[in-house]
Amino acid sequence: MSTLRIDVADLLTHPGARRPVHLEAPVEGLAGSAARVHEPVRVDLLLERVPDGVVARGTVHARWEAECSACLREVQHDLDVGVGELFEDSPVDGETYPLAGHEIDLEQLVRDAVLLELPLAPTCATAGLADCRPVPLSDAGDDAPVDPRWAALSQLEL
């Protein structure tokens, strides 16, 4: 069972009712092509009962970490994503989320929001750092340092 599953029975019985939700929970496997989230994700939402179901509006906060694609230094940065999504009994695939009985599960909403905002090729600049110095690609001979990303190619025999 997900730690981001919430009972909304109180909202379903009172049209127009609202309730704030503040959660902090780990989300396993939350990673893009280069950046990943290891720390718990913080969710601050206002849930509101509407005729079609329950609307969740607010922010999802996560801290991502990655390796700079230019200088290979470890970088990390905070990510705040605004969300506004509908949970309903008959969800439309890719547009709304399921309302299962009297519960909503925020995990898929969190995954969708965070994964869309993670950088594809993180750099020091995307992490808010300014002193990024790319690893030089050397053509100065054998005594020059080799970019570690290309080191495996030096073992090929042509």
C-alpha positions in Angstrom: 0.0 0.0 0.0 1.3 3.4 -0.9 2.1 5.9 1.8 0.6 8.6 -0.5 -2.9 7.0 -0.3 -5.4 9.3 1.3 -8.9 8.7 2.7 -11.3 11.4 1.3 -14.6 10.1 2.6 -15.2 13.3 4.5 -14.9 15.3 1.2 -17.1 13.0 -0.8 -20.1 13.5 1.6 -19.8 17.4 1.5 -19.9 19.1 -1.9 -17.6 22.0 -2.0 -15.6 20.9 1.1 -11.9 21.5 1.2 -9.0 20.0 3.1 -5.3 20.8 3.2 -2.9 17.8 2.9 0.8 17.9 3.9 2.7 14.7 3.3 6.4 13.7 3.2 7.1 10.2 1.8 9.7 8.3 -0.1 8.8 7.3 -3.7 10.8 4.4 -4.9 12.4 4.4 -8.4 11.8 8.1 -9.0 14.5 8.8 -11.6 14.8 10.1 -15.2 17.5 9.4 -17.7 20.2 11.2 -15.7 18.7 12.7 -12.6 17.2 10.8 -9.6 15.3 11.6 -6.4 16.5 9.7 -3.3 15.0 11.8 -0.5 11.4 11.8 0.5 9.1 13.9 -1.6 7.0 16.6 0.1 3.4 17.2 -1.1 1.4 20.3 -0.1 -2.1 20.2 -1.5 -5.5 21.5 -1.1 -8.1 18.9 -1.8 -11.5 20.1 -2.9 -14.7 18.2 -3.6 -16.2 19.1 -7.0 -19.2 17.5 -8.9 -16.9 15.2 -10.9 -14.7 14.0 -8.0 -11.8 15.5 -6.0 -9.4 18.2 -7.3 -5.9 18.3 -5.9 -4.1 21.6 -6.2 -0.8 22.6 -4.8 2.9 21.8 -5.0 5.2 18.8 -5.0 8.7 19.4 -3.7 11.7 17.1 -4.4 15.4 17.3 -4.4 17.2 15.7 -7.4 20.8 14.7 -7.8 22.8 13.9 -10.8 26.2 14.1 -12.4 26.9 17.3 -14.4 27.0 16.3 -18.1 29.8 18.9 -18.8 32.2 18.6 -15.8 31.1 15.3 -14.2 30.7 16.9 -10.8 27.9 15.7 -8.5 25.1 18.3 -8.5 21.8 18.5 -6.7 18.9 21.0 -6.8 15.4 21.5 -5.4 12.4 21.1 -7.6 9.0 22.6 -6.9 6.2 21.6 -9.3 2.7 23.1 -9.3 -0.1 20.5 -9.8 -3.8 20.7 -10.3 -5.4 17.4 -11.1 -8.8 15.7 -10.9 -9.4 12.4 -9.2 -12.7 10.8 -10.5 -14.6 7.5 -10.4 -14.2 6.9 -14.2 -10.7 8.4 -15.0 -9.8 9.3 -18.5 -6.4 7.6 -19.3 -3.7 10.3 -19.4 -6.0 13.1 -18.3 -7.4 12.3 -14.8 -6.6 10.0 -11.9 -8.7 7.3 -10.3 -10.8 7.8 -7.2 -11.0 4.3 -5.8 -14.0 4.1 -3.5 -13.2 6.8 -0.9 -9.4 6.9 -1.4 -7.0 8.7 -3.7 -3.5 7.6 -4.3 -1.2 10.6 -5.0 1.8 8.4 -6.0 1.1 8.5 -9.7 0.5 12.2 -9.6 3.8 12.8 -7.8 5.6 10.5 -10.3 4.1 12.3 -13.3 4.8 15.8 -12.0 8.4 15.2 -10.9 9.6 13.0 -13.8 8.4 15.6 -16.3 10.5 18.3 -14.5 13.7 16.4 -14.0 16.5 17.6 -16.3 17.5 15.3 -19.2 21.1 16.5 -19.3 21.8 18.1 -15.9 24.6 20.7 -15.7 26.0 22.8 -13.0 23.8 25.7 -14.4 20.6 23.6 -14.0 21.6 23.0 -10.4 22.1 26.7 -9.8 25.9 26.6 -9.8 28.0 29.0 -12.0 31.5 27.6 -11.9 31.2 24.7 -14.2 34.4 23.8 -16.1 33.8 21.1 -18.7 36.3 18.2 -18.8 38.6 18.9 -21.8 38.6 16.6 -24.7 42.3 16.3 -25.4 44.1 16.0 -28.8 47.5 16.9 -27.3 49.0 13.4 -27.4 49.2 10.4 -25.0 50.4 12.4 -22.0 47.2 14.5 -21.8 44.4 13.5 -19.4 41.7 11.4 -21.0 38.1 12.3 -20.4 36.8 9.5 -18.2 33.7 9.2 -20.3 35.8 8.2 -23.3 38.4 6.1 -21.5 36.8 2.8 -22.5 37.3 3.6 -26.2 41.1 3.7 -25.7 41.0 -0.1 -25.1 39.6 -0.8 -28.6 42.0 -2.2 -31.1 41.3 -1.1 -34.6 
